[in-house]
Amino acid sequence: MIPSINTNNTGTLRILILMLFSLFLMYPASCGTVSANPNPEVISLQPIIDAANNGDSITLAPGTYLGPVHIDKRLTINGEGRATLLNSYPDAEVAVLISADDAKLKGLNIQQDNGGEAAAIRVEADQVTLEDLSIHTAGFGIVLREANDCVIANNKIRWFTPKGAASGTRGNGIDLYNSQGTNIRANEISYLRDGIYLENSRNTKVDQNRLYYLRYAIHCMYINGSSISNNIGEYNITGAMVMGVKDVVVSGNSFRKQSQNVHSQGILLYDVSTSSIVNNLVEGNRVGIYMQQSSDNTLQNNLVLRNYIGIQFEGAGGNQFQRNGFIANVIEAHATGSKNNQMNGNYWDSFEGLDITGDGISDLPYAINPFYQQLITKNAAYQLFFQSPGMTFLSDMYTNGKAQWSTDPTPLMQLQLDKATQGQASGGQGLVMLVGLLLLFVSVITIIYMGVLRL
C-alpha cells in the first residue's frame, strides 16, 4: 500500500531545503574570496565573518545587514557602497569592533542608532584601513584606541540630524587616543562635536579633510611630530584647536566663517612650541589666529582676511612672525603680555608706510596699538565708537608703554604671499567677484527693462 503524502509536510520540507541551500551559499568553503548573498530581509553579518578564514576577502551583496559585529581576523570586507550595516541594539556600544591587525573595511554604509559613547567603528589593532565608508551616527563615528599606523580615508561621517542637540553633547567624528602614525585624509565630517580629535597620538597626518558645523573642526592635544595640512573648515566654532604640542606643522589649511560664537577662532594655538604655521587662509572669523602661552614657533605666509581680530597674542613670546598678510580685518592685531616676538616683513593694509629707498619695505615701523582693545575690554559699550574720529584721535594720542608694544620694524608696502595662499585667496575673491558681476548684470537689465516700460 502506497502511503499518502501530507501536502503540509511537503511544503515544510521544501522550505527547509531552501533554507539549507541559502545557508550553503552564505557559508562557503575555505577560499580566498567570499561572496555573501543575503536574503531580501535583514540578516546578521557576524555569521558571515565567523565562517571566513584569515586573509579572506568578503564582498557583500546589496542589502541590509544586522550588527553589531566583531572582526577578529585579517579580513577585507567590501560593501561596494551598496550594503548597509544597521546597529540598533540598545546594549551595543560599538557597531563594528576591529581587533585584528591588517583588517580592511571598505564601501560600507553604517547606521549607528545608539548615542552617548557608542561608536560606529572602534579599532583596537594596527595597520587597519577604513575607507569609502558612509557613517550616520547618534554617538561617535570612528574611534581608535592604541591602534597604530592605520589609514582612515575618503569617509563621510555625519550625525543623524543637522538640528537637535547642541554640538557639545554629540560624539566626535574621528577620535584617536594613544594611536600613533595614523593617516587621516580626504574625509568629510559634519554636525558632530569635534570633527577630528587627536590625543596622545603622535606622528599623525591630517590632510585634505572637509569639516563643517562642528565645535572644533580639528582638536589636537599632545600630538608631537604631526602635520595638519590642506584641510577646509567652515561654520565651526573653531577651525583648528592645537594644544600642548611640539614640532607640529599646520600648513595650507583654509578656516573660514568661524564667527557664530564669542570664542570663535580660525586657528587657536595654546602651549605650542617649535612648530610651523604656514600658508594658511583664515577668513571671516571672530579671531583669525589666537596664540596663547606659546613660544619658539614660526608663523609665515598666512593670509588673515576679513576677521574681527586678525591675530591675537596673549602670553606668547619668542615667535617668528613674518611675511603674513592682513587685509580688511576690523582689528588687525592685539597683543598683551607678549614679548620678544620677532615680527618683520608683514603686510598691514591699514598701515600707511613710507618707502624712501623703493625696496618695497616701509622705512616707518608698524606698532600694534593696544588702546582700543584695552578700552573695550574694560567697557564693551565703547565698541559703538569704533573707527569714529574721536576714537581714532585718542588711539593716535595713546603712547603709554610704547616701547613694549609688539612692533613690525619692516612692514611690506605690498602684499607678498606664497602661491598656495594666493590661490586660496583668489578662489574666495573670485567667487565674490562672480556674484558681484551677476548682481551688476541683473541690475542693468532691470534698469533697462523698467526704462522700456516707462516709454
C-alpha positions in Angstrom: 0.0 0.0 0.0 1.4 3.3 -1.1 1.5 5.8 1.8 -0.2 9.1 1.3 1.9 12.3 1.3 0.8 15.2 3.5 1.0 18.4 1.4 1.6 20.5 4.5 4.7 18.4 5.4 5.9 18.6 1.7 5.7 22.5 1.9 7.6 22.4 5.2 10.3 20.1 3.6 10.7 22.5 0.6 11.2 25.4 3.0 13.8 23.5 4.9 15.6 22.6 1.6 15.6 26.2 0.5 17.0 27.4 3.9 19.8 24.8 3.7 20.6 25.9 0.1 20.7 29.6 1.3 23.0 28.6 4.2 25.2 26.8 1.7 25.5 30.0 -0.4 26.1 32.1 2.7 28.8 29.9 4.3 31.1 28.8 1.5 34.1 26.5 1.9 37.5 27.9 2.5 38.7 30.2 -0.3 40.4 33.5 -0.9 37.2 35.4 -1.9 33.8 35.1 -0.2 30.6 36.4 -1.8 27.8 37.0 0.7 24.3 36.9 -0.8 21.7 37.8 1.8 18.0 37.3 1.7 16.0 40.4 1.0 15.3 40.6 4.7 17.9 41.9 7.2 20.4 39.2 8.2 23.2 39.1 10.7 26.7 39.9 9.4 28.5 38.2 12.2 28.0 34.6 11.0 29.5 35.5 7.6 32.6 36.9 9.4 32.8 33.8 11.6 32.7 31.5 8.6 35.5 33.2 6.8 39.2 32.3 7.1 42.0 34.6 8.0 43.1 36.5 4.9 39.7 36.2 3.0 38.0 39.0 1.1 34.3 39.3 1.7 32.2 41.2 -0.9 28.8 41.9 0.5 25.8 41.8 -1.9 23.5 44.8 -1.8 21.2 44.7 1.2 20.8 45.5 4.9 22.9 43.6 7.4 22.5 43.5 11.2 25.1 44.4 13.7 26.9 44.6 16.0 29.9 42.7 14.6 33.4 41.8 15.8 36.2 41.5 13.2 38.9 39.4 14.9 40.5 38.1 11.7 42.7 39.6 9.0 39.7 40.2 6.6 38.8 42.6 3.8 35.1 43.4 3.9 33.8 45.4 1.0 30.2 46.7 0.7 30.9 48.4 -2.6 28.7 51.3 -1.4 25.5 49.1 -1.7 25.5 47.3 1.6 24.2 48.8 4.9 25.1 47.7 8.4 22.4 48.6 10.9 23.1 48.6 14.7 20.1 49.3 16.8 20.7 47.0 19.8 20.4 49.3 22.9 23.3 47.5 24.8 25.7 47.6 21.9 28.3 50.3 22.3 30.0 49.6 19.0 28.5 48.7 15.6 31.9 47.3 14.3 34.7 46.3 16.6 38.0 45.6 14.9 40.7 43.8 16.9 42.7 42.1 14.1 45.8 43.7 12.5 45.7 44.5 8.8 41.9 44.3 8.6 40.2 46.4 5.9 36.7 47.8 5.9 35.6 49.4 2.6 32.5 50.8 0.9 30.0 50.1 3.7 27.1 52.2 4.9 26.9 52.1 8.7 23.9 53.4 10.7 24.7 53.6 14.4 21.5 54.3 16.3 23.0 54.3 19.8 24.1 57.7 21.2 26.4 58.7 24.0 29.8 57.0 24.0 28.6 54.4 21.4 30.7 54.4 18.2 30.0 53.2 14.7 33.6 51.7 14.5 36.1 51.0 17.2 39.6 49.9 16.2 42.0 48.2 18.7 44.5 46.9 16.2 47.4 48.1 14.0 47.5 48.8 10.3 43.8 48.8 9.8 42.3 50.5 6.8 38.9 52.2 6.8 37.9 53.8 3.5 34.9 54.9 1.4 32.6 54.4 4.4 29.4 56.4 4.9 28.6 56.7 8.6 25.5 58.1 10.2 25.8 58.0 14.0 23.9 59.2 17.1 27.2 58.8 19.0 30.8 58.7 17.8 31.9 57.9 14.3 35.4 56.2 14.2 37.3 55.6 17.4 40.9 54.3 17.6 42.4 53.1 20.8 46.1 52.1 20.9 45.8 51.4 17.2 49.0 52.3 15.2 49.7 53.0 11.5 46.1 53.0 10.4 44.5 54.6 7.3 41.2 56.5 7.5 40.4 57.8 4.1 37.5 59.1 1.9 34.8 58.5 4.5 31.7 60.6 5.1 30.7 60.9 8.8 27.6 62.7 10.0 25.3 63.0 13.0 21.8 61.8 12.4 20.0 65.1 12.2 21.5 68.5 11.4 19.4 70.1 14.1 18.8 69.0 17.6 21.2 68.5 20.5 24.0 71.1 20.9 27.2 70.1 19.2 29.0 69.8 22.6 26.7 66.9 23.6 27.4 64.8 20.4 30.2 62.5 19.7 33.4 63.1 17.7 33.7 62.2 14.0 37.2 60.6 14.2 38.6 60.1 17.7 42.1 58.9 18.4 43.8 58.2 21.7 47.3 56.8 22.1 47.3 55.8 18.4 50.5 56.7 16.6 51.3 57.2 12.9 47.7 57.3 11.6 46.9 58.8 8.2 43.6 60.7 8.1 42.8 62.1 4.7 40.0 63.2 2.4 37.2 62.6 4.9 34.1 64.8 5.1 32.6 65.3 8.6 29.7 67.4 9.7 27.2 68.1 12.5 29.2 66.3 15.3 31.1 67.6 18.3 34.7 67.7 17.1 35.4 66.6 13.6 38.9 65.1 14.2 40.0 64.7 17.8 43.6 63.6 18.5 45.1 63.0 21.9 48.4 61.4 22.7 48.6 60.3 19.1 52.0 61.4 17.6 53.3 61.4 14.0 49.7 61.7 12.7 48.9 63.1 9.3 45.6 65.0 8.9 45.3 66.0 5.2 42.6 67.2 2.8 39.6 66.8 5.1 36.4 68.8 4.9 34.8 69.8 8.2 31.6 71.7 8.7 29.2 72.7 11.5 31.3 71.3 14.4 32.6 72.6 17.7 36.3 72.2 16.8 37.0 71.1 13.2 40.3 69.7 14.3 41.1 69.3 18.0 44.7 68.3 18.9 46.3 67.6 22.2 49.9 66.1 22.6 50.5 65.1 19.0 54.2 65.9 18.7 55.6 65.4 15.2 52.3 65.5 13.4 51.0 67.6 10.5 47.7 69.3 9.8 47.6 70.3 6.1 45.3 71.3 3.3 42.1 70.9 5.3 38.9 73.0 4.9 36.9 74.0 7.9 33.8 76.3 7.7 30.9 77.3 10.0 32.6 75.7 13.1 33.2 77.4 16.5 36.9 77.0 16.0 38.8 75.7 12.9 41.9 74.2 14.5 42.5 73.9 18.2 46.1 72.9 18.7 47.2 72.4 22.3 50.2 71.1 24.2 52.3 70.2 21.1 55.8 70.4 19.8 57.2 70.1 16.3 53.8 70.2 14.5 53.2 71.6 11.0 49.9 73.5 10.3 50.0 74.4 6.6 47.8 75.0 3.6 44.6 75.0 5.6 41.5 77.1 4.9 39.5 78.0 8.0 36.6 80.4 7.2 33.4 81.7 8.8 34.1 80.6 12.3 32.2 83.6 13.9 28.9 82.3 15.5 30.4 82.1 19.0 32.1 84.6 21.2 35.1 82.2 21.4 35.3 81.5 17.7 38.8 81.4 16.1 40.2 80.3 12.8 43.4 78.8 14.4 43.8 78.5 18.2 47.3 77.8 19.4 47.7 77.1 23.2 51.0 75.9 24.7 52.5 75.2 21.3 56.3 75.3 20.7 58.8 74.8 17.9 56.0 74.4 15.4 55.3 75.9 11.9 52.1 77.6 11.0 52.5 78.5 7.3 50.5 79.2 4.2 47.1 79.1 5.9 44.0 81.1 5.0 41.9 82.4 7.9 38.9 84.4 6.7 35.7 85.8 8.2 36.4 84.5 11.8 35.9 86.3 15.0 39.7 85.9 15.7 41.9 84.8 12.8 44.8 83.4 14.7 44.9 83.3 18.5 48.2 82.4 20.2 48.4 81.9 24.0 51.3 80.8 26.1 53.2 79.6 23.0 56.8 80.2 22.1 59.5 79.5 19.5 57.1 79.0 16.7 57.2 80.2 13.0 54.2 81.9 11.6 54.8 82.6 7.9 52.9 83.4 4.7 49.5 83.2 6.3 46.6 85.3 4.8 44.5 86.8 7.5 41.4 88.2 5.8 38.2 89.9 7.0 38.3 88.8 10.6 37.1 90.9 13.6 40.6 90.5 15.1 43.3 89.4 12.7 45.8 87.9 15.2 45.8 88.0 19.0 48.8 87.2 21.2 48.4 86.5 24.9 51.5 85.5 26.9 53.2 84.4 23.7 56.9 85.2 23.3 59.9 84.3 21.1 57.9 83.5 18.0 59.0 84.3 14.4 56.3 86.2 12.6 57.0 87.2 9.0 55.5 87.6 5.5 51.9 87.3 6.7 49.2 89.4 5.1 46.5 91.3 7.0 43.6 92.6 4.9 40.2 94.1 5.9 40.3 93.0 9.5 38.4 95.2 12.0 41.3 95.0 14.4 44.5 93.8 12.7 46.4 92.7 15.8 46.2 92.7 19.6 49.0 91.7 22.0 49.1 91.5 25.8 51.9 90.1 27.9 53.8 89.0 24.8 57.5 89.9 24.5 60.4 89.1 22.2 58.3 88.1 19.2 60.3 88.7 16.0 57.8 90.5 13.7 59.1 91.6 10.4 58.1 91.8 6.7 54.4 91.5 7.2 51.7 93.4 5.2 49.2 95.5 7.1 46.6 97.0 4.7 45.6 99.8 7.1 49.2 101.0 7.7 50.3 104.0 5.7 54.0 103.3 5.4 56.8 105.3 3.7 59.3 103.7 1.3 62.0 106.2 0.6 64.5 103.7 -0.8 62.0 102.0 -3.1 62.8 98.4 -1.9 59.1 97.6 -1.1 59.7 97.9 2.7 58.4 100.8 4.7 61.0 102.9 6.5 58.5 103.5 9.2 57.8 100.7 11.7 54.3 99.4 12.4 53.4 99.2 16.1 50.3 97.3 17.4 48.5 100.0 19.4 46.6 98.2 22.3 44.5 101.3 23.2 41.2 100.3 21.6 41.3 96.6 22.8 42.1 97.7 26.3 39.3 100.2 26.3 36.6 97.8 25.1 37.8 95.1 27.5 37.1 97.5 30.4 33.8 98.7 28.9 32.3 96.9 25.9 30.0 99.8 25.1 32.9 101.7 23.6 32.7 99.4 20.6 29.9 101.7 19.4 32.7 104.3 18.7 34.8 102.0 16.6 36.7 104.0 13.9 34.9 107.2 14.9 37.0 110.4 14.5 37.2 110.7 18.3 38.3 107.1 18.9 40.9 107.3 16.1 42.3 110.6 17.6 42.5 109.1 21.1 44.2 106.0 19.8 46.8 108.1 17.9 47.5 110.1 21.1 47.9 107.0 23.2 51.6 106.2 23.7 51.7 104.6 27.2 54.3 101.8 27.3 55.0 102.1 23.6 58.4 100.5 24.0 56.7 97.3 25.0 54.2 97.3 22.1 54.6 94.5 19.5 56.2 96.1 16.5 57.0 95.2 12.9 60.1 97.2 12.1 60.0 96.3 8.3 56.4 96.2 7.2 55.8 95.5 3.5 54.3 98.1 1.2 52.6 95.5 -0.9 51.2 92.0 -0.2 53.6 89.1 -0.9 52.4 85.6 -0.2 53.2 82.0 -1.1 51.4 80.8 -4.3 49.3 78.3 -2.4 47.9 81.0 -0.1 47.4 83.3 -3.1 45.4 80.6 -4.8 43.2 80.1 -1.7 42.6 83.9 -1.5 42.0 84.3 -5.2 39.4 81.5 -5.0 37.4 83.3 -2.4 37.9 86.6 -4.1 36.8 85.1 -7.5 33.5 83.9 -6.0 32.8 87.3 -4.6 33.7 88.9 -7.9 31.4 86.5 -9.8 28.5 87.2 -7.5 29.1 90.9 -7.9 29.2 90.7 -11.6 25.9 88.7 -11.7 24.2 91.3 -9.4 25.5 94.1 -11.6 24.2 92.4 -14.7 20.7 91.8 -13.1 20.7 95.5 -12.0 21.5 96.8 -15.5 18.8 94.5 -17.2 16.3 95.7 -14.6 17.0 99.3 -15.2 16.8 98.9 -19.0 13.5 96.9 -18.6 11.9 99.5 -16.3 13.0 102.2 -18.7 11.4 100.5 -21.7 8.1 100.0 -19.7 8.0 103.7 -18.9 8.5 104.6 -22.6 
